[in-house]
């Protein structure tokens, strides 16, 4: 007997036609099931007999295979969309390649490295059954007490947009239909990072103008670059939890940004409307408001299924909103090709892709480029170390779990009982013992005296107790006796290199900073972080990392981000400077780069023009170097208050030792904009400055121009 022809199963038909054919065949229960994203570890068979969920999260390999099989046995055989948190590598798969966290790799200022991280993540996910990752994070790091600072690309909206777009392209490629790629997710939309007191998931006091000025532009760029999904934040703004904020979800995301992909709520967001935020009385009301506001997949709320059915049957919710959401979910599944290839896991192919030499080489490159050298009295790189005794102190020098960072095996963030194989990870102690055999003495807690040390390398920072959701901190001080250990190191009289290996900026005591021979920062550098550090210490690699986040002197200075709104009484506290210990954009190398000259391609520009600055650089040192030339725009007089300056362009310039190079900085005049008091993004007539610098507080050249 010839089987019935089902248009929605015909890959030759346009996606829109397939969607409408399938939608016409679905019951109300099947439609609502498609809007449910459930925890795949909970009651899988029961959920397929009752809810038939459209998506599952947090399962891989054999568990994913079972979910795909169950979906294939349903009446309409609609494939399941499987998702996982793979933010800086396929983090919950043992043996995968773990890159630096987003904050770590952002300090490379290398979009190519970030795109490769995305591509390798997709490659290693390919045969584990998963087609979707909840990455990248586009939150902006301004209150450093927030536990999720490490998940961000730093404090600058321009860099966040650029780096997120690079990662999205690495994950997705040019087309969602590419079977070697996975769908990306721009999160957490929007303003989640700006909660009061740095407390996770609380109120964000953000006006629409402030959102349009700084927080929305990176998400707009992600939408323009074709990201397949967005995720809502946990917080509330202006009295509305993001999950039911129609202005943000309907007016801005759907209507203005023209985003037609999937919008997924974060974990249990719809339940929180009832239980925590208390803006809905029950599951039916929460379902109604969430669906009407444009959410498509409701994460980790099984009771949403019956709540949505109750809202429909009572007339509280119009079926048109459910149909609208189901269309978007089905459209993505068709685009991903899941109806033809549901991505059944393949253990042999999966194992062959994990942690390959090629992938680890890219992770090492990213970790090297992400090392930021902030101070150096000439001790680095190490010279003539024959016979010298090097004391390595601090738990983070040998803590391979902490080095890998958050959303990774061993952190407990996804309740996965595995850890990455120890042999996959190279710590600072591992790498230094290899570089200086027989010369390393490791003391995790700095116990004992240092009288027989010739040199000390102190590696300090936070650990998994002090990062992530539910782990915002009231202080940025080093915990668990590390301050006391550092003071002991500083008082020893021995030369020492201070390494901050941490999820986020922390306070380095002033006395310690003053006495340190060198200061280095590594933000959660991943599996190869120790090797990257050793390569920098020994001079095998000339550091080129630059901070994408400012490091304060004291937690009371917060916020210390560079692009603050100008206008205040004075420029310091009565008891402390407002200047951070280390500012956005700062970082050194082993060769001094001289900024010789700079010129601009005109004095007066119109809005369709492009600013082009030519900068001449000379490498006066003995090491080939990469200089990150940064271009900041300052609009001298604005109709509404605005930041004193904003990064608008940068160039990573390779300059061989002893040579001179010209680099070009290009900035469209249209980027020299503000958001005015009516919430319109405009370029105003007037006088401007292009500040060309080594960092946000070091400008060899300031070039003036006008817009008319």
N, C-alpha and C positions, 0 to 999 in steps of 0.2 A: 504493500500500500504506500502510495506517495505521501510524504509528510506535508502538512499544511505549510504554505509559504507565509512567513512572518516578516513583513517589511523591516521591522526593527532589528532583525538578525542579519540583514543584508548589508554588508560593508560597502557595497557599491552606491548605496543611496546617501544623499546628504545627511549630515548629522541632525539637522533640524527636523527633517522628515522622519527619521528613525525615532527621535525623541517623542514627537507627537503621536506616532503610531503606538509606541509602548505605553505612553501615558493614557491613551484611550482604552487600553486593555486592563488597567490597574484598578483594583478595588481601593476603597478609602483606606483600609488597613494597610495595604501594600504601599500606598503613597506615604502614609505617616511613618511606616517602618523605614522607608528610604531616608527620612530626616533624622533617624536615630544613629548616633555614633556611640557604640558601647565599648566598655573595657573587654577586650577579647579574652581575658583570663577568667572571666566570671560566667559560669553557667552557659557555655557556648551553645550546646545542643538545645537547651530549654529556650534560649532566646530565638533560635531559628524556628522553633515550633510555634512561638507566640508572636514575636515582633518582626522577624525577618529584617534585621538591621541593614541599613545601607552602607554602613562603615563600621570598622572596628579599629582599635588602636592597641599598641603595646604588645603585639605578638609577632613572632618571626618563625621561619623555618617550618618544622613539623606542625606547630600550632596554627601557623598561617595556612598550611596545606589543608588542615581539617576545616578551617573556616571557608576556604575557597570551595572545598568539596560540598559543604552544606549549602552554600549559596547556589551552587550549580544544580542542586536537587529541588530547589523551590519551583513553584508553578511556572513562573515566567523566566526563571534562570537568570535573574539580574545579578551580575557579578558584584562581589563585595569590594569596597575600596579600603585597603589596609594602610594604616598610617603609624608613624613612630617618630619620636624625637631623635633626629640625627642632625645635631646642630653644628658640631665641628668634627665630623666623621660619623661613621655608622656606629654610634657610641655604645649601643647595647648589644652588639654582636661580638662575642669573644674573639680577639685576634684581629679586629678591624684596625685600620689606620686612624689614630687619633691625632688630629691637628691641634694647634693652639686654639683656645676659645676665641669667640668673636672679638673680645677686647684685646686678647693677645695678638691675633693675626692683624688686627687693624693697625697696630703699631708698626707694621711693615710698610704701610701706605702703598701696598703693591696689589692693585686690582687683579693682575694676572694670577698671583698666588692665591687670592681669595676665590677667583673663578675655578682654579684647578682644585681647590679644596672641595668646592661644590661638585665638580665633575667626578672626582674620586669617590666622594660620598655616594653619589648616584651609582657609580660603577659597582661599589661594594654592596649596595642595597639590592641590586638588580635581581639576584636569584634567591633572596630571602623571603619573597612573597609580598613585599611592601612596595607600593607605588607612590607614596606621599610622605614627605617629611615636614614637620612643623618648624621650618626654618626658612629664611633668616629672621632674626629679631631686629626690629627697627626702632626699638625704644631708645630714648636719649638719656645719657647718664649725667644727671645734674645733682641729685642728692646721693652722695656716695655711701650713705648708711643703708640704702636699699640693698637687699640681699641678692638681687639679680643683675647688678652692675656688670658682672663678668660676661653676661649674655649679650651685651650691647657692643656696638662698634665705637663707643665713646660719646663725646659730648657735642659733636658738631653735626648739624643737620645735613650739610653738604656732603661730608664724608660718609655719613650713614646712608644717604641715598645712592652714592656712587658704589660703595662697597656692597650694599645689599643687592643692587642691580647686577653686579659682577657675580655674586654668589647664586642669584636666581638663574642667571644664564648658565652657570656651571651645572646646576642641578637639573634644569629643564631643557637646556639646549634651545634650538630655534623653534621647536614644535613639540607640544605635549604628546604627539603620537610616536615620538622616537622611543622605541622599546628599551633603549639603553639609558634612558633618563627617568627622573621621577618628578612629581609635581612639588613645587615649593610653596611656602606659606609665609606671607608678610604678617608679622605679629609684633607686639600686641596692640591692636588698633583701638584707640589712639590715646596717648597721654597717660598710659598705665604707669610709666616710670616716674611721674611727678606727684606721687602721693604724699600726703602730709607727714612730716617727720621721718620720711623714708620708710614708713610702715607699709608692708606689702598689702596691696589690694584694698586700700582704704579710699578716702575721698581725694580726688585730684582737683584742686581749685584752679581751673583753667577757663579763661574766657574764650569765646569763639575766635577773637582776634589773635590771642596768643597761640591757639592751636594752628590757625592759618599761617602765623608768622614762622613758627619753628617746628612744630610737631607733625603737621600734615604733609609738608613738602616731600619728605622721603617716601611716604606711602603713596603719594600721587605719582612719583617717579616709578615706584614698583608696579603700580597699576598700568602705567603707560608702557612699561617694559614686559607686560604680559604675564605677570605672576598669576598662577592658577588659583590661588586661594588667599583669603585673609582670615585672621583669627581675632576675635574681640578680646579686649582686656577685662580684668576682673573689677576694676575700680568704678566708681561713680563720678560724674561730673555735672555740676549745675543741677543737682538733685536727681539725676537719672543714671542708673547703672548703664554701662556701655552697651550691654546686651539689649536694652530697650530704648536706646537713644536714637530716635528716628532722624534727628538732624545729622548725626554722624554717619549712620548706616544707610539711610535712604537718600537724603539730600546731597551729602558730600560724596560718599563712596559710590553709590549707584548712579546718581544723576550727574554729578559734576565730574567725577573721575571716570565715568563710563565703565565701571568694573562689572563684568558679567560672569565672573567665576564663582567659586564656592565661598560662602562666609560661614565659618565654623565658630561656635562659642568655645571658650576655654573650659577647662575641667569643671563640671557641675555648676557652670554659671547660671543656668536657668533654675536650678534648685536653690541657689543662693538668693534669687529674687524673693523666695518665700522664707527661707530659714535664717538668713543673715541680714540682708538688706531690707527685708520686710516691706517691699513695695507691691507684692502680690499676696493674695490670701491663700491660694492653693495652686496645684499643678495645672489646672485648666486655665486659670487666669495667666499664669506664667507662660504657658504654651502659646496662648493667644497673642500676648504682647511680643514675645520673641519672634514668632513667625511673621506677624504683621510688620515688624520693624526690619525684616529682610534677612534674618538668620536662616541658613539652609540646613546645617547639620548641628544637632544638639549633642554636645559631648558629655558622656558619662552620667546621664540622667535617665535611667530606665523608665521612671514614672512619667516621663514626658509622653510616652506612647499613649497611655490611657488618658492622660490629661489633655492631649491634643484631640483625641477622639471625642472626649466629653465636651470640649469647647466647640467642636464641629456639630455634634448632635444637638447641643442646646441652642445653636444659632449664634453663639458668642463669637465664633470665628468663621469667616467666609472661606469656602473651599478654594477660592481663586488664589488666596495667598499660599496655601499648601501646594497647589499646582505650580505656582510660580517657582517655589523653592525646589520642588521635585524636578522640574525642567532643568534647573541649573545643575543639580546633582547628576542627573542622567547624562546631560551634555558633557560633563567632565569625564564620566566613565566611557562614553563613546570616543571622546578625543584621545583618552589614554589607551584606547584599543583593548579595553578589558573584556569586551564581549567576544573578541576574537582570541585574545591571549590573556587569561585572568591572572597571569604571572604566578603560576604554580611554582613553588620553591624547587630548586635543584641542588641537593647537598654537595655534589661533586663540583659543579660549576661555581657554586657559592664559595666553597673552600679555596678554589683556585684563584679567586679574586681578592681575598682578604690579606692585607698586610704584605703585598708584594714588594719586592725591592724597589721597583719604580715608584710605587705609592709612598713608601717610607722616605725615599729620596726627596720627594716633593714636601713631605711633612717636615723633614730636616731643614730644607731650604726655607720654608715658612717660619720655622722656629728660629733659625739664625737671623733672618731679616727682622724678626719681631723683638730681638734683644735691644733694649734701650740703654745706652751708656749715658749717664747723667753727669757724673763727676769723674775726673781722672787726673791725679797729680803727676802722672808719668809712669806709674807703676805698671800700667797695662800698655801693651801686652807684656806678659811675663817674659823676662830675659835672664839668661844665665842661671837657670834653676838647678844646675847639677849639685847634688848632695844636699839640697835644702829641704828642710822638714816643713810640710804644709799641713796646718791643722784646718780641717773642714768641720765647722760647727753649725748646729741648727738642724732641727728635725726635717725641714723641707729639703735639705740636701739629699736625703735618702728616702723620702716618702714618695713612692712611685704613684700612689693613688692621688695624692694632692696635686702632683705635677700634671696629671692628665686633666684635672679640672672637673667642672660640673657636668650634669646630664651625661653620665658615663658610668660604666660598670664599676661598682664599688661605692658609689655615692648614696645608694638607696633611693634615688629620686624616682625610679620606675619600679621599685620593689622587685628587681631582678636579682636572683641569688648568686650571680656569677661575678667574677672579677676578670680583668684582662690578664692573660698569661704574663708572669713576671718577666720572662725573657724578651717580651716585646718592648719593654720600657727601659730606657737608659736614663738614670738619674745623674745628678751632678757628681755624686760619689763614684758611681760606676765609671763615668767618663774621665774624671780626674785621676782615678787609680790607674786607668789605662794610659793616660798621658804622662803620668809621673809615677811609674811603678816603684813601690817600696818607699815612697816619700810622703804618702798620705796617711794622716791620722784622723779618723772620723769620730767625733764626739757629738752625738745628736742633741744633747742638752747642754753642751758646753761645760761638762763637768771637768774638774781638775784645774790645774794651773797651766799657763801657756809659756812658761819660761824657756822651754826648749824648742818652741816654734820659731821658724824664721819668717813665716807669713801665715796669716789667717784668712780663710774665706768663710764668711758668715752668711748662711742662707736662711732667711727668716720669712715669715708671712702667715697667712691664715690657713685654715683647713676646712673640711666639709662641714664642721659644726657651725661655721660662720658665713656660709654662703647659701644662696638659693631661696626658694619660696619658704616662708615661715622662719627665715633666718636673717632678717634685717638686724643691724647692730646699732646700739646707741652710741658707740664709740668707734673710732678708727685706729685705736691703739693696738699694738701688738699684744697678743694674749698669751697666757699659759707660761709665764716666766721668761718670755723672749726679750722683753725690755731689760730685765735684769742681766740676762746673758750678754746682751749687746753692750751694756754698760761695763761689764767685766772685760769684754774684748777691747773696748775703747780704752780702758784704764791699764791694759797690759803693756802699753808702750810699743807693741808690735805693729808693723804695717798690716792693714787689713782691708780686704775688699768686701763691701756690703752688697749682698744680692737680695733684693725683695722679690721672692717668688710667691705670688699671691693672686687671689682671684680678682682683686681690685686695689686701688690705692690705699695705702695705710700710712699712718703717721710715723715718720722716722725721727727719733729724738734729736733735737738740734745739736747737742753735744756730740752725739754719735756721727751725725752728718759732717760736722766740722772736722772730726778727727779721722774719718775714713779716707783712705788713699784713693778709693774709687767707689762709685755707687752705680749699681746696675739694677734694672727692673725687668722681670719676666712675668707677664700675666698668664698664668696657667698655660705653659708652653706645649703641652701634649707629650706624646710618647718619647719624642726625641729631644725634649727640652734640655736634658743634662748634657747631651753631646753638643747641642748648639751653644750652651754656656761655655763648655770647655774650649770649643773652637774660637770663641771670642776672647777668652782669657789668654789663650796661647798665641793669639795673632793669626791663627789659621783663617779666621774670617774677620774682616774689618766691620765693626758694628755700624748699622745704618738705620736702626729703628728710631722712630720719633713718637713722642707721646700723643695719643689721641684723647687724652683725659688729663686734667690738671691734678696735681698732688698737693693737698693743703699742708700747712704747718700744724694746724690745730683744727679739730672737728668744729669748733665754734666759728671758723671762717666760712663754713658752708652757706651758700654755694660759692664755688670758686671758678666756675667755668668762665672761659675767656670772653665770650660774646654777650656780656651782660648789658642791660639797658643803661645808657649813660644818664647822669644827673643825680647827684646826691650831695649832702653836706660833707665836705672833706674827702679824703681819699684813703683813710685808714681808721681802724678802731682806736679808741683812746689807749688801749693796752696792747695792741698788736697790729702789725701791718695787715692789709688786705691781700697783699701779694702772696701767691702760693709758693710752696717750697720749690716746685717744678711746674712749669707752665705748659699748656697745650702747644704741641709742635716741637718741644725741646728734645734734644738728643745730640750726642757727639759721635765722632769717629776717631781713628788714629792718625788722620791727616787733617790739617787745618785747610779749610776751603775759603779762599778769599773771594769776596764779591767785588769784582773790579769795576764794572760799569753797568748801567741800565738805561734804556731809552724806551719811549712809548711812540706808537705810530700816529700820533696826533695830539692836539690839545682840546679840540671841541668835537663831540660825537653826537650822533642822533641815535634813536632807540633801536634802529636796525643794524647798527654798526657792531664791529667786534674790536675790542681792545686787544692790541698785540704788543707785549713788552719783550724786548730782547735783553737778556741778562748774560753778562760775561763772567765766568767763574774760573778761578785758577786753583789747582791743587798744589799747595806748597809743601806737601808732605811726601813720605816715602811709600805710602800705601795707596793702591788704587782705591777709589772711594765712590760711594753713592751719596749725593747730596739731594735732600728733599727741599726744593725751592718752593716757597709758599707765597701765594698772592692773596692779599686781603683787601677788600673794598671798604672804604669809609665814606658815607654820604654825609657831607659836612653839616648841612642844615636840612632837617626833615619836617614835614608837616605834622607828624605824630612821633612820639618818642620811639627811639630805635637803638639797636646795638651800636656801640662805637665803631665796630668793624666786624666783618664776617669773612671767613675763608671762602673763596670762590674758585680757586684753581691751585693746583700744585703740579710739579714735575719732578720725577725721580731721575736725576741726571748722573750718568756714569762718567767719572772723570779720572783718567789714568794719572798715576803719580807724576808730578812735575809738569803736567800739561794744562792747557787752557781750552775751555769749551764755551760755546754760546748755546743758550737754551731759550726757547720761546714760551711765553705765558700768554694764553688766549682766554679772554673772558667776554662773552656776549654782553653788550650794554644792557640787554633785557634782563640780565641776571643781577644788575645793580639796583635791585628793587627793594621796596619796603611794603608792608601792609598798612594802609592808612587807617584813619579812625573809622571809616565806613567799611572796613574789612576787605578792601580792594587791594590786590597786589599791583603796584604801579611803580614806574620809574619816573621820578620827579626831576624837573629841571633844576640845575644848580651845580655847585662845585663838589668835586669828589677827589679822593686820594686812592691811588693804588699803592699799597704798602707791600713791598717785596722783602721777605724776611726768611731768617733761619728758624723762627718760631713766632708765637703770638706776642712776644715781647722783645724781639730783636730784629730791627728793620734797618739793614744797610741803606735801603733806598725808599724814598717816598715820592711818587710821581703824581703830579696834580693834573687833573683834566676837568672838563665841563661837559654837561649834557644839556643840549638845547633842542 
